[in-house]
């Protein structure tokens, strides 16, 4: 008989919570990613941030599969082998259940890393100031390094590797798992927080109406909700770290692990979904009009801090500067629902362009 985490023959089982959460969350995340990709393909604006998010979704699907997969052979998956029951009730399937749960931790960490990278890559497409580009690239390097390190520690937390799930192996060397869990949770939550506050500084330069500002801040602060789920997961880790009955005690934190993983993917899609969101929340995301007077007057830092001698160019050089600046402005405008007004000190001006959106130019 194949189990889905339900109570059978009076044997208590919490696995259904993990089974349902994994399936529902990954399906919702997949819908958001499909909508995002459809929008980007339609506007011909696919980028590395989209590719990174697709990898994150694939990793999330793999995580769900290792927990829930139910083919003809019930050996394949954690929940179907009794993960969610008390250790004493699992019988011969305990090692298989713990093994698949161990495997699930690997794509989970990969999904987190690529989700964070996708968000930062999106910010790098939107905010083009030199200082932001440098900070964003430092973030990317750290995220990549941390993801690789966390995956390696997860795989080789015990030598031999099988000792991670087979408690009958006595000759082994393992890291302090509680210390590792705490360290991972703390660093993961910290990176989520840093990514959440990353766009605040450039957004503060935008001169928008109150409602537009609130709308943009809501869109770009969705990472704060990921921080909340990370904190809740960290609390769950601390509450279960001393539990000896892993397959039973770890269910609450495993549920929040899946929520955190897929919620990150969902939140990474939201900045590209202004139009769909505007239908659901018209009071927050209004359509801009030509009569709007409180629109963006944003000058990139490169323009603000241009040296005087660099601005004293001949007419040909001035034209090249304006063309270069215009390209930069266009890249920014294609990612934001704003107008741009640029003023330079060479007695030439760039006229205002029409409205743009986060998904691209309105056609």
C-alpha positions as CSV (number, residue, x, y, z in Angstrom):
1,X,0.0,0.0,0.0
2,X,1.3,3.5,-0.9
3,X,1.0,6.1,1.9
4,X,0.5,9.8,1.4
5,X,1.1,10.8,5.0
6,X,-2.4,9.8,6.2
7,X,-3.0,7.9,9.4
8,X,-3.4,4.2,8.7
9,X,-4.3,1.4,11.1
10,X,-4.3,3.9,14.0
11,X,-0.6,4.8,13.4
12,X,-0.3,8.6,13.7
13,X,1.3,10.3,10.7
14,X,2.1,14.0,10.1
15,X,3.5,13.4,6.6
16,X,0.3,14.6,4.9
17,X,1.2,18.1,6.0
18,X,4.5,17.9,4.2
19,X,2.9,16.2,1.1
20,X,0.2,18.8,0.7
21,X,2.4,21.8,1.3
22,X,5.1,20.6,-1.1
23,X,2.5,20.0,-3.9
24,X,0.5,23.2,-3.5
25,X,3.4,25.5,-3.1
26,X,5.4,24.2,-6.1
27,X,2.2,24.4,-8.3
28,X,1.6,28.0,-7.3
29,X,5.3,28.9,-7.9
30,X,5.2,27.3,-11.3
31,X,2.1,29.3,-12.3
32,X,3.9,32.6,-11.3
33,X,7.0,31.6,-13.2
34,X,5.0,30.7,-16.4
35,X,3.2,34.1,-16.2
36,X,6.5,35.9,-15.8
37,X,8.2,34.0,-18.7
38,X,5.2,34.6,-20.9
39,X,5.3,38.3,-20.3
40,X,9.1,38.4,-20.9
41,X,8.9,36.4,-24.1
42,X,6.0,38.5,-25.4
43,X,8.1,41.7,-24.8
44,X,11.3,40.0,-26.0
45,X,13.1,40.8,-22.8
46,X,14.3,37.4,-21.5
47,X,17.4,37.8,-19.3
48,X,19.7,36.0,-17.0
49,X,17.3,36.7,-14.1
50,X,14.6,34.7,-15.9
51,X,17.0,31.8,-16.6
52,X,18.1,31.8,-12.9
53,X,14.5,31.6,-11.7
54,X,13.8,28.7,-14.1
55,X,16.7,26.8,-12.5
56,X,15.3,27.6,-9.1
57,X,11.8,26.3,-10.1
58,X,13.4,23.1,-11.5
59,X,15.2,22.6,-8.2
60,X,12.0,23.2,-6.2
61,X,10.2,20.6,-8.3
62,X,13.1,18.2,-7.6
63,X,12.7,18.9,-3.9
64,X,9.0,18.2,-4.1
65,X,9.6,15.0,-6.1
66,X,12.0,13.6,-3.5
67,X,9.4,14.2,-0.8
68,X,6.2,13.3,-2.7
69,X,7.0,11.2,-5.8
70,X,4.7,8.2,-6.0
71,X,5.6,5.9,-8.9
72,X,4.8,2.2,-9.0
73,X,7.7,1.6,-6.7
74,X,6.9,3.2,-3.3
75,X,10.6,3.2,-2.5
76,X,10.9,6.5,-4.3
77,X,10.1,9.4,-1.9
78,X,10.2,10.4,1.8
79,X,6.6,10.6,2.7
80,X,5.5,7.4,1.0
81,X,8.1,5.6,3.1
82,X,6.7,6.9,6.3
83,X,8.4,10.2,6.9
84,X,6.0,12.0,9.2
85,X,5.5,9.0,11.5
86,X,7.2,8.2,14.8
87,X,10.5,6.4,14.3
88,X,9.2,3.3,16.1
89,X,6.3,3.0,13.6
90,X,8.4,3.2,10.4
91,X,9.8,-0.3,10.4
92,X,12.2,-1.3,7.5
93,X,11.3,1.8,5.5
94,X,13.0,4.2,7.9
95,X,16.4,4.3,6.1
96,X,14.7,4.9,2.8
97,X,12.6,7.7,4.2
98,X,15.5,9.5,5.8
99,X,17.6,9.0,2.7
100,X,15.1,10.7,0.4
101,X,14.7,13.5,3.0
102,X,18.5,13.9,3.0
103,X,18.5,14.1,-0.8
104,X,15.7,16.7,-0.8
105,X,18.0,19.1,1.1
106,X,20.3,19.4,-1.9
107,X,17.9,20.8,-4.5
108,X,16.3,22.9,-1.8
109,X,19.5,24.8,-1.2
110,X,20.1,25.1,-4.9
111,X,16.6,26.6,-5.3
112,X,17.3,29.2,-2.6
113,X,20.6,30.2,-4.2
114,X,19.2,30.7,-7.7
115,X,16.1,32.5,-6.4
116,X,18.3,35.0,-4.6
117,X,20.5,35.4,-7.7
118,X,17.5,36.0,-9.9
119,X,16.3,38.8,-7.7
120,X,19.7,40.5,-7.6
121,X,20.1,40.1,-11.4
122,X,16.7,41.8,-11.8
123,X,17.8,44.7,-9.7
124,X,21.0,45.0,-11.8
125,X,18.8,45.3,-14.9
126,X,16.7,48.1,-13.3
127,X,19.1,50.2,-11.3
128,X,22.1,51.1,-13.5
129,X,24.1,53.4,-11.3
130,X,27.7,52.4,-10.9
131,X,27.7,52.0,-7.2
132,X,24.6,49.8,-7.3
133,X,26.1,47.7,-10.0
134,X,29.2,47.1,-7.8
135,X,27.2,46.3,-4.7
136,X,24.9,44.0,-6.7
137,X,27.8,42.0,-8.2
138,X,29.3,41.6,-4.7
139,X,26.0,40.2,-3.6
140,X,26.0,37.8,-6.6
141,X,29.5,36.5,-5.7
142,X,28.6,36.0,-2.1
143,X,25.3,34.2,-3.0
144,X,27.1,31.9,-5.5
145,X,29.9,31.1,-2.9
146,X,27.4,30.5,-0.1
147,X,25.2,28.3,-2.3
148,X,28.1,26.1,-3.4
149,X,29.5,25.8,0.2
150,X,26.1,25.0,1.7
151,X,25.4,22.2,-0.9
152,X,28.9,20.7,-0.3
153,X,28.4,20.8,3.5
154,X,25.0,19.2,3.1
155,X,26.3,16.4,1.0
156,X,29.4,15.7,3.0
157,X,28.0,16.4,6.5
158,X,28.9,12.8,7.3
159,X,31.7,10.6,6.1
160,X,30.7,8.1,4.8
161,X,27.8,10.0,3.2
162,X,25.4,7.1,4.0
163,X,25.8,7.8,7.7
164,X,23.7,10.9,7.2
165,X,20.6,8.7,7.1
166,X,21.7,5.3,8.3
167,X,22.1,5.5,12.0
168,X,23.4,2.0,12.2
169,X,26.8,3.1,10.9
170,X,29.0,3.7,13.9
171,X,32.3,4.4,12.3
172,X,31.7,7.9,10.9
173,X,32.7,11.5,11.1
174,X,30.0,14.1,11.1
175,X,29.7,17.8,11.6
176,X,27.7,19.1,14.5
177,X,24.4,19.1,12.8
178,X,22.7,21.5,15.2
179,X,25.5,24.1,14.7
180,X,25.2,23.7,10.9
181,X,21.5,24.1,10.9
182,X,21.7,27.2,13.0
183,X,24.5,28.7,10.9
184,X,22.6,28.0,7.7
185,X,19.4,29.4,9.0
186,X,21.1,32.6,10.3
187,X,23.1,33.2,7.1
188,X,20.1,32.4,4.9
189,X,17.9,34.9,6.8
190,X,20.6,37.5,6.7
191,X,21.0,37.3,2.9
192,X,17.2,37.5,2.5
193,X,17.2,40.7,4.6
194,X,20.1,42.3,2.7
195,X,18.4,41.5,-0.6
196,X,15.1,43.0,0.7
197,X,16.8,46.3,1.6
198,X,19.0,46.5,-1.5
199,X,16.6,48.5,-3.7
200,X,15.5,50.9,-1.0
201,X,18.3,53.4,-1.6
202,X,17.7,53.9,-5.3
203,X,14.0,53.9,-4.8
204,X,14.4,56.8,-2.4
205,X,15.7,58.9,-5.4
206,X,12.4,58.6,-7.2
207,X,10.0,61.6,-7.1
208,X,6.6,60.0,-7.4
209,X,3.1,60.5,-6.1
210,X,2.4,58.9,-2.7
211,X,0.3,56.1,-4.3
212,X,2.9,55.3,-6.9
213,X,5.7,55.3,-4.4
214,X,3.7,52.9,-2.1
215,X,3.0,50.7,-5.1
216,X,6.7,50.5,-6.1
217,X,7.8,49.9,-2.5
218,X,5.3,47.1,-2.1
219,X,6.5,45.5,-5.3
220,X,10.2,45.7,-4.5
221,X,9.8,44.9,-0.8
222,X,8.2,41.5,-1.4
223,X,11.5,40.1,-0.2
224,X,10.5,41.1,3.3
225,X,7.8,38.4,3.3
226,X,10.5,35.9,2.4
227,X,12.5,37.2,5.4
228,X,9.4,36.5,7.6
229,X,9.2,32.9,6.4
230,X,12.9,32.5,6.9
231,X,12.6,33.7,10.5
232,X,9.7,31.4,11.2
233,X,11.7,28.5,9.8
234,X,14.6,29.5,12.0
235,X,12.4,29.4,15.0
236,X,11.1,26.0,14.0
237,X,14.7,24.8,13.6
238,X,15.5,25.9,17.1
239,X,12.4,24.3,18.5
240,X,13.2,20.9,17.0
241,X,17.0,20.8,17.0
242,X,17.0,18.6,20.1
243,X,14.4,16.2,18.9
244,X,15.5,12.6,18.6
245,X,12.5,11.4,16.6
246,X,13.5,13.2,13.3
247,X,10.8,11.8,11.1
248,X,8.1,13.1,13.5
249,X,9.6,16.1,15.2
250,X,11.0,17.7,12.0
251,X,7.7,18.0,10.1
252,X,6.9,21.7,11.2
253,X,10.2,23.0,10.2
254,X,10.1,20.9,7.0
255,X,6.8,22.5,6.1
256,X,8.2,26.0,6.5
257,X,11.3,25.0,4.5
258,X,9.0,24.3,1.5
259,X,7.0,27.5,2.1
260,X,10.2,29.5,2.2
261,X,11.7,27.9,-0.9
262,X,8.6,28.4,-3.1
263,X,7.6,31.8,-1.6
264,X,11.0,33.1,-2.7
265,X,10.2,32.1,-6.3
266,X,6.8,33.7,-6.2
267,X,8.1,36.9,-4.8
268,X,10.8,37.0,-7.4
269,X,8.1,37.1,-10.1
270,X,6.0,39.9,-8.6
271,X,8.0,42.9,-9.9
272,X,7.3,41.7,-13.4
273,X,3.6,41.3,-12.8
274,X,2.5,44.9,-12.3
275,X,-0.2,44.6,-15.0
276,X,-1.9,41.5,-13.6
277,X,-1.6,43.0,-10.1
278,X,-3.1,46.3,-11.3
279,X,-6.3,44.4,-12.2
280,X,-6.5,42.9,-8.7
281,X,-5.4,46.1,-6.9
282,X,-6.4,49.1,-9.0
283,X,-6.2,51.4,-6.0
284,X,-2.6,50.6,-5.6
285,X,-1.3,50.3,-9.1
286,X,-3.0,53.0,-11.2
287,X,-2.4,53.5,-14.9
288,X,-0.4,56.6,-15.4
289,X,-1.5,59.4,-17.7
290,X,0.0,62.3,-19.5
291,X,-1.6,64.6,-16.9
292,X,0.4,63.1,-14.0
293,X,2.6,65.8,-12.8
294,X,4.3,64.0,-9.9
295,X,6.4,61.6,-12.0
296,X,10.0,60.6,-11.9
297,X,12.7,63.1,-12.2
298,X,15.6,60.7,-11.6
299,X,19.2,61.4,-12.6
300,X,21.6,58.5,-12.3
301,X,24.6,59.0,-10.0
302,X,26.9,58.9,-13.0
303,X,25.3,62.0,-14.4
304,X,25.1,63.8,-11.0
305,X,28.8,63.4,-10.3
306,X,30.2,64.1,-13.8
307,X,33.3,66.2,-13.5
308,X,33.1,69.8,-15.1
309,X,36.0,69.1,-17.5
310,X,34.2,66.0,-18.7
311,X,31.1,68.0,-19.6
312,X,33.1,70.6,-21.7
313,X,33.2,68.5,-24.8
314,X,32.8,69.5,-28.4
315,X,29.4,69.1,-30.1
316,X,30.2,65.6,-31.4
317,X,31.3,64.4,-28.0
318,X,28.2,65.9,-26.4
319,X,26.0,64.0,-28.8
320,X,27.8,60.7,-27.9
321,X,27.3,61.4,-24.2
322,X,23.6,62.1,-24.7
323,X,23.2,58.9,-26.8
324,X,25.0,56.9,-24.1
325,X,22.9,58.4,-21.4
326,X,19.8,57.8,-23.4
327,X,20.5,54.1,-23.7
328,X,21.0,53.9,-20.0
329,X,17.8,55.8,-19.3
330,X,15.9,53.5,-21.7
331,X,17.2,50.4,-19.9
332,X,15.9,51.8,-16.6
333,X,12.6,53.0,-18.1
334,X,11.9,49.6,-19.6
335,X,11.9,48.1,-16.1
336,X,9.8,50.7,-14.3
337,X,6.5,52.4,-14.8
338,X,7.9,55.9,-14.7
339,X,8.9,58.9,-16.7
340,X,12.4,60.2,-16.9
341,X,13.6,63.7,-17.2
342,X,17.3,64.4,-17.5
343,X,19.0,67.7,-17.3
344,X,22.7,68.2,-18.1
345,X,25.0,71.2,-18.0
346,X,25.9,71.2,-21.6
347,X,22.8,73.2,-22.5
348,X,21.1,70.4,-24.2
349,X,18.1,68.4,-22.9
350,X,16.5,65.1,-23.4
351,X,12.7,65.3,-23.7
352,X,10.5,63.3,-21.5
353,X,9.5,59.9,-22.8
354,X,6.1,58.4,-22.3
355,X,5.1,55.9,-19.7
356,X,6.9,52.6,-19.3
357,X,6.2,49.6,-17.1
358,X,8.3,47.0,-15.3
359,X,7.4,44.5,-18.1
360,X,8.6,46.8,-20.8
361,X,7.4,49.6,-23.1
362,X,3.7,49.9,-23.4
363,X,2.8,49.1,-27.0
